[in-house]
Amino acid sequence: AICQLLMTGADGLYQGTGFYIGRNRILTCAHNLHGMSSVTIIPGRNGASGKPFGECTVSSSSWRVAPTYSGDGNWNNDLAVIDNVPIAAPNGQWFRFLNATPSDQMPIVVCGYSAASSAVPELTEAIDGDTQHLHGGYATSQSNLEVLEYPILTLKGASGSPVYHLSD
């Protein structure tokens, strides 16, 4: 259900992560789509040639950015939804809301794509921006009933989306 997103804007091409939250609906960050003209969606991409479910491109008329989003840095309102995605969620699987209470004992995994490392520049050479990466941590706080905060390794161009709760 994880997708690589390739956004086209007036000043170039950008990369990000999105994930299915319904049969033909993808959730991503508003900063990914704000000011962009189109986005190419590649479900399940994991490697330069890894397009197991194909790809499709949609225009800006296909998405909605949170009306309260005011620009980069407005993280509390940094949400966007792409509707009527031409490729349905692979195998009919999509992410559902995790109803959980944060704790330093609730292990999670965040999955996404990265282009480079700001924290460890030497790592940049080893990063394949077309390969999904995982980062583990704990969901220790909650700012409201819909958001679990978690620490994520800061990578330049990092785009971590879905949160998996690990059990047993």
C-alpha positions in Angstrom: 0.0 0.0 0.0 3.1 2.3 0.0 3.7 4.4 -3.1 6.5 6.4 -4.4 5.3 9.8 -5.5 7.1 11.8 -8.2 5.7 15.4 -8.2 6.2 17.8 -11.1 6.4 21.5 -10.2 7.4 24.6 -12.2 10.9 24.3 -10.9 11.5 20.6 -11.2 10.7 17.1 -10.1 10.4 16.0 -6.5 10.0 12.7 -4.7 7.9 11.7 -1.8 5.8 8.9 -0.2 2.1 8.3 -0.1 0.0 5.4 1.0 -3.4 4.0 0.2 -6.1 4.8 2.8 -9.0 3.5 0.6 -9.4 1.5 -2.6 -8.6 4.5 -4.8 -7.4 7.1 -2.3 -3.9 8.0 -1.2 -2.8 10.1 1.8 0.4 12.1 1.7 1.9 15.3 3.0 0.5 18.7 1.8 4.1 19.9 1.2 4.5 17.1 -1.4 1.6 18.4 -3.5 1.3 22.1 -2.7 2.1 24.1 -5.9 2.7 21.0 -8.0 1.0 20.4 -11.4 1.0 16.6 -11.5 2.1 13.5 -9.6 3.2 10.1 -10.9 2.1 7.4 -8.5 4.1 4.1 -8.3 2.5 1.7 -5.9 4.9 -0.7 -4.2 8.0 0.6 -5.8 11.1 -1.0 -4.3 14.1 -0.3 -6.6 14.8 1.6 -9.8 12.9 -0.9 -12.0 10.5 -2.0 -9.3 7.0 -1.1 -10.5 5.1 -4.2 -9.6 1.6 -2.6 -10.0 2.5 -0.1 -12.8 2.3 3.6 -12.5 -0.1 6.4 -13.3 0.0 10.2 -13.4 -2.7 12.5 -12.2 -3.1 16.3 -12.3 -3.6 18.7 -9.5 -7.4 18.5 -9.9 -7.2 15.0 -8.4 -6.0 16.1 -5.0 -7.1 18.1 -2.0 -4.6 19.8 0.3 -5.8 20.5 3.9 -7.5 24.0 3.7 -5.6 25.1 6.9 -2.2 24.3 5.4 -0.2 27.5 5.2 3.1 26.3 3.7 6.3 24.4 4.5 6.8 24.2 8.3 3.0 24.0 9.1 3.3 20.4 10.2 0.0 20.3 12.1 -1.9 20.7 8.9 0.5 19.0 6.5 -2.0 16.6 4.9 -3.2 16.0 1.4 -5.4 13.3 -0.2 -5.3 12.1 -3.8 -8.8 10.9 -4.9 -9.9 8.6 -7.7 -6.4 7.1 -8.2 -6.6 5.1 -11.5 -4.6 2.1 -9.9 -6.6 0.5 -7.1 -4.9 -0.4 -3.8 -2.7 -3.5 -4.6 -4.5 -6.7 -3.5 -7.3 -4.6 -2.0 -5.0 -3.7 0.9 -4.8 -0.2 2.4 -3.9 1.4 5.8 -6.6 1.9 8.4 -6.5 4.2 11.4 -4.5 2.9 14.3 -6.5 3.4 17.5 -3.7 3.3 20.1 -2.4 5.0 23.2 1.2 6.4 22.9 3.8 4.9 25.1 7.6 4.4 25.3 6.7 0.7 25.1 4.7 0.9 21.8 7.2 -0.1 19.0 6.5 1.1 15.5 8.1 1.1 12.1 7.9 4.0 9.6 8.4 3.2 5.9 9.2 5.6 3.1 11.8 6.8 0.6 14.9 9.0 1.1 17.2 10.8 -1.3 20.2 11.7 1.0 21.3 11.9 4.6 21.8 15.2 6.3 22.6 13.6 9.6 25.3 11.2 8.2 26.5 12.6 4.8 28.6 9.5 4.2 25.4 7.5 4.1 24.2 9.4 1.0 26.3 7.4 -1.4 24.6 4.2 -0.2 21.0 5.5 -0.4 18.9 4.3 -3.3 16.1 6.9 -3.5 13.9 4.3 -5.3 14.1 1.7 -2.5 11.8 1.7 0.5 13.6 2.2 3.9 12.3 1.4 7.4 13.0 3.2 10.6 12.0 1.9 14.0 11.1 3.8 17.1 8.4 4.3 19.7 5.2 6.4 19.5 5.7 8.2 22.8 3.3 11.2 22.5 0.1 12.4 21.0 -0.8 16.0 20.2 -4.4 15.3 19.4 -6.7 12.2 19.0 -5.7 11.8 15.3 -1.9 12.1 15.5 0.8 9.9 17.1 4.2 11.6 17.2 7.2 9.4 16.7 11.0 10.1 16.3 12.3 9.4 12.8 15.9 9.4 11.6 16.2 12.8 9.8 17.2 12.3 6.2 17.3 15.0 3.6 14.3 14.4 1.3 12.9 11.8 3.7 9.3 11.0 3.3 8.0 8.5 5.9 4.4 7.7 5.7 2.6 4.7 7.2 3.1 3.6 10.8 3.1 -0.1 11.6 2.5 -1.2 15.1 4.6 -4.2 16.0 3.2 -6.9 18.3 4.3 -10.3 19.3 
